[in-house]
Each structure stands twice: as C-alpha cells, then as structure tokens.
C-alpha cells in the first residue's frame, strides 16, 4: 500500500494544508493509499487531528511522515526539504519557474517532483487538478472583501434618511480567474466595477460579468490563455494609458501575472499620487509601484496600498478544501493503482513532472543554465 504523507506548512503566514479530512476520505476510498498526517498539520486551517483520524488518517510526528511516506503532498515547498529521502515523490505548488534552484536541489536528492503550477489551463482533462485556478478564485474573492474593508466609504449606493451615498468606483486590472472573481464579488457588494485586460478574450469575459470594460487600445490574442510579457514599447504605452485612467477610481485591484516572467507594472507612482485621498489599491499581482508583499501602507497622498500576493492562505478552509480536491484528482489520475504511471506520453504527466531519476526533466527548466544560488 502506498503511503501519502501530509506535512505542516512552514512558509511564513501560510495557513493552508495540502489535504483536508474530506480529501483523506476521498483518497482512501479505493483502498490503494494509506494517509499519514503530521500532528497539527491542519490546525491553522481549522482542521484538527481528530477530524483526520475519523477520516482514516494516521497521525504522527514530522520525522515519521518523512520516513514512512512514499508520496508527500504540500502546498508550498517546506523549509526542511533536505530531510526528504531519495526515491520519494513530492507534490505541491513548487514554483519552479520562480525558483529554478529548487528543481536542481530536488533532482540532486533523487526526488520525483510534481509541480501543480506547471499544469496548463488548456488541458480539459486536467481541470479538476488545476490548483492555480482554485487558489486564484479564492484570492480574487478575498481581494474584493479586503478592498471593501479598507475603503472608507460604502461599496453600494445607499439611500438613507441622512441622504444618498454614491457607489464606489472599482477598477480591476487583469481578468484571469482572480480578476474575474474580484469583479464578480465587488459587483455583489454593490460597487460600480470596471475591468481591464490586455487579452481580447479576457475583455469578453469582463463584459460577461456585467462590468464595464476599460478600453486602452489593441489587445492580445493568446493560444494558452495566459498573457505574454509585453515588449518594452508596448508596456510603456500601456502604463501611460493606465496612469491617465487609474485616478478616476476609488479602488484599484491588480491581479496581472505572466507565468515564468516579470509581472507588468500597471499602477505607477504618478498614478498613485493622482488618486484621491482615501482611495485603496490592492496588489495581488506585483503590479503596483513601491508595493511590498504582505504589507499595508498609506502614502503621503492618503492612498492605502496593500500588497497581498498570498490571499488564498487567509481563507484557509475554502482554499485548503479546493486544493485538497486538486491533489486527490492529480494523485488518482497519475497513480491509479497506487504507483506512478510510467507513460511519458501522458499529457498531464508531461506537463507537471519536474524532476525524475536525478534529472530536471521539465522542458521549460532542463535547458536553463544551472542556478548558482543555493537554497
């Protein structure tokens, strides 16, 4: 029987867990898997050890999970990966494009690494495994709530005996999964919402929500669903147009990322300075000048800027539940009898397999120059 281990997350401010008690039950249903959970692994996501035990998992200390697990499932790479023995399988959101040194380290340890964030959204069979989408959905929802909490006025128009308050004007930059969920949630809260994306198809998605579309010129047509990194002159024109448009809004939420590339700058220092005092900017995508991760600051002009790259972890029950279902779907597909399939032609396996047999095997990373830095 194959043992799947669940570790407590060690990344700062990470509250999610890779497998919930519900996920344990789903995974054990076929009888191929034993599940071993580190004591306290689900505590910050409000899943207690008793709930895991009731679902059929065994509870043990961290070293036991490392020693006895054939497969380890995580949300993000743990700090003590050096403890992972050769021949094990590691599954998680490993961010190898952002940290290629991690892939080299895992290959050197003889670990088979599977990274869920390499899964293309165009594979219809892989949709139940799409953790980037499930977590972005949670992040977009929370971004709208965070913006409403930080904004000093009402999101909806309210008519009271004391008068009428106008609705907040909200601009969402980037209409991927997170952006569309932020748009939808802000609209449910009663705001007047406008969305922007450089991709033509995404503009149609914005319009389908009932939000207005900010038109700034020509858009991209994409094959894989993701935006490409703009050329320098294109980026300059986009930033100039946005710098003119952004100050019209009370709240700005940025969600634009380029997989494997640098996030585009969408809100310049000039745009921040031109926003009205009391305005709010929520930066999910790393698109705001001067914004820092996991910080909240008020500029000298009275604009609240919140860097929030990991919002999904602040909704740990929903985010963990969705992520666990992604993990179960992946494991069930790639290990149908408790053993990893060896079919290199399998489209999902080819998409997510990062390291195997002591080598970095993913085509987007294996031909890169070796990273000099060490973890």
N, C-alpha and C positions, 0 to 999 in steps of 0.2 A: 504494500500500500504506500502511496506517495504522501509524504508529509508536507503540508503547506504551512509555513510559519508567518506570523503577523508580528511585526515589531512596533514598539512605541516610537513615534516620530521624534527626531532630535533637532530638527531645524527650528530656529527661533520663531516664536509666535505661531507655530504650526499646530492647529487643534484637530485636524482631521485624522482619521485612522483608515488604513487601506482595506480592511474587511470588517464589516459590521456583523452582529449576531445573525441578522437576516441573511447576509452573504455566506456565513458559515453554513447555515442550513441548506442554502441553495447548492453550495459546493459539495457538501457531504451526501446529497440526495442520491447520487449514482453509486456510492459505495467505493469509489476509487481513491478518495482522499481522506486523510487524517489531518485535522487542523490543530496547530499548536500556537497559542496566543501568549505573548509576553504579558505578565501581570501588569495591569494598569494601562495597557496599550490604548484602550478606548475611553479612558477616563475624561480627557479634555473634550471629547465629542459626546459625553454623557452616555456612553455605553459601558456598563460595569462588568466586572469579571463574572458575576453570577449569570448575567444575560448570555455571555459567551458559553459558559458551562452548560446552561439549559439548552443551547442550540447544538451542543455536541462537541464543542471545542475542549481541548485540554489547556490548562493554564500553567505557565512555568516561568522561571527567570529568563532574562535576556540570553545568557550564555547557552542555556538549554535550547532555546529557539535556534540560535546559530548552529549548534552542534547537531541537532536532530532533523532539521528541515532540509528537504530536497529542493523546495521552492520557497523563496522569501518574497513576500509582497509588501511594498512600501508605497507611500505617496511620493516622498522625495528621498534622495539618497541619504542614508544615515551617516552620522559623523564617524562611526566605527566600522566602516566597510572593510577595513583590513582584517577584521575578525571573520570574514566570510570565506569558508574553505573552498578550495578548487573543486570544480565539478558541480557546484550549486547553480541554481537558476535564480536570477534576480529580476523582478518585475516591478516597474514603477514609472513615474514621470521623472525621468533621469536627466532631462535637458542636455543631451549630448552635444547639440549644436552650440549651445552656450558655454559648455564646459567639456571640450574635447579631451582634456587631460583625464577626466573620469573614465572615458571609454578605454584609454590606454591602460589605466590602472586596473580596471576590471579584466581586460584581456590578459594582462600580466599575471593576474591571480588565477587565471583559468576559469573564470566565471562566465556563464552564459547569461548575457544581459538582454532584456527585452524592454524597450522604452515605448510606453504608450503614446508619448507626444510625437512620435515619428509616424503615427498612423494617418494616412491621407483621408481627408473627409470625402473624397470621391468614391471610395470603396463602399458600395451599398451593403455588402455582407458585413462590413466592419462597424456599422453604425451603433450596434449595441455595445461595442467596445470603446467608443470614441470618448475618452476621458477629457480631452481638451474641450470638447463641446459641452459635456455635462458640467464641468467646473466653470467654464465661461458663462454658462447660463445662470449659475448661482451668483457669480461675481457681478454680472450685469444687474441682476435684481437688487443686490445689496448696494451697488453704487447709487442707484436712484434713491433708496432709503437713506443712505448716508448723506446724499446731497440735500434731501428734504430736511434732515435733522440739522444740518449745518447752516442752511439758508435762514435768514432772519424774518422772512415773510411766509405767506401761505403758498403752497403749490396750486391749489384750486382757486377759482374765483368763488368768493364767499359773499353772500348778501345777508347783512345783519341789520339790526336796528341802529347800529353805530355807523352804518354805511357799507359800501361795496369795496371789496379788495380785488384788485386785478390778479389774474393767474400769473404764475411765474413763467418766464420765457426760458426754456431749456434747450440747449444745443448739445447733441451727442455726435462726437466725431469718431467715425469708424462704425460700420454697420455689419460686423461679424456677429457671432452668436451673443457675445457680451453686450455689444452696442444695441442690437435689436431688443434684447431683454431689458436693457436700461430704458430704451424708448418706450416699450410697452408698459413698464412699471411706472415711469414718470407720467404717462398718459392716464393710467389708472388712478394715480394720485391727483389728477385734475390739471396738470400743467399743460401749457401750450408747447409742444415739442417739435423741434426741427432736427433732422438728421443729415449727416454728410458722409459720403464715402467716395473714394476715387474710382471705385469699380462700378461699371454700368449696372451689372446685375444687382449689386447691393443697393443701388438707388431705387430700383424697383421694389426691393424688399422693404425699404423705408416707407415708400408710398403705400405699400400693402398694409402697414400697421395703422394707417390713418394720419401719420405725422407728415409735416411739410418736409420737402427736400431742399437742401441748400445747394444751389447750382453754382459752381465756380468755373465751369469750362469743361474741356474734354475729359472723358473717363477712360478707364482701362477695361479691356476685355480679357478675362483670365480663363485658363483651362482647368486649373486645380482648385479654384475657389478662393485662393489667397492673393492678396495684393503683392505685386512685386515692388522692390525698392526703386524709388524714382531716381531718374538721372538728376544731376545737380541743378540744371536749369529748370527742370520740371518742379523739383522740390522748392526752389526759390519762388517760382510763380505761385505755387500752391500756398506757401507761407504768407506771401504778400496779400493774396486774396483773403485768407483766413484772418490775418491781422486786421483787415478792414471790417470783416463780418462779425468776429467774435464779440466785440464790445457792445453789440446790440442786445446781448442776452444776460439774464440774471444768473444762470447756472450753466456750466460747461462740463461735460463728462467726456473724457478722451479714452478710447479703447483700441487704438490702431497699433497693431504689431505686424512685423514682417518676419515669418519663421526663418530662423537662421541668419537674420540680418538686423541692422540697426533700426530701432523704432524711429519713425519720422517725427520731426519737430513740427507741431501743429499750433501750439499756443506760444507765441514769442513773448519776450519781456515787454515789448511795446504793446502787445495786446493785453497783457496783464495790467499794465499801467493805465490802459484806457477803459478797463472795466469799471463799472460803478462801484463805489464803496458798498460793502455788504454782499457783493457777488461771491459765488462759490465755484471753485474749479476742482473736480475730482479726476485724478490722473491714474488710470488703470494701465495705460499702455506705455508709459515713459515718454509722453509726447509734450510735456509742459516745461518751458524754460525754468531752470532753477529748482524744480520739484525734486524731492528726495523720497526714497522708498520708506513707506510706513511712517510718514511724518505729517504733522498738521501745523501750518504756519499762516500768519496773517501778514500780508505785505504792507509796506508803508502807505499804500493807497487804500487799505482796508478790504483787500480781497483775501478770502480764505482759500488756501491751496492745500489740498490733501493728496499725498502720494499713497496710493493703495494698490500695489501690484499683486497682492495675495488675498483679495477679499473673500474668496471662496472659503478660506480657513476660518473666517469669522462667522460662517453659517455652518458649523461643523456637522450637525445632524443631517441636514439635507445634502450637503456636499459629500459627506462620507457614504451616505446611503447610495447616492448616484455613482460614486467612484467604485464602491464595492461591486455594484452590478456590472460596471465596465470590466472589472478584474475577473469576475466569475465568467462573464461571456468570453473573455480572451482565453482564460485557462481552459474552459470547456471546449473551445474551438481548437486550440493548439496542443492540448493534452487530453484527447478524448478518452483514452484508456489509462490516464494517469502518467503517461510518458510523452515527452515532447516529440511531435511529429518530425520526421526527417526529410520531408518533401520540400526541397529548396525552391520548387516552383510554386508553392502555395503563396498566394498574393499577400495574405496577411502576414505570414511568417517573414516573407521577403521585406515587407515594409517596416516591421518593428524589431527585427533581430539586429542587435547592436554588436555584440561580441560573442564568439563561439570558438572553441578549440584553441584558445590562446591568441586569437587574432581579432582585430576590429574588422568586421565583415560588412557593415552597412556602407553602401556605395557613397553616401554623402560625407562619410568620415574616413574611410580607409585610405583614400588617396591624398588626404590632407597632410601637410608637413607635421611631424610629431611635435606636440606641445612641449615646450621647455619647462614650463612651470610644473610643480608637483603639488599635490593636494596635502 
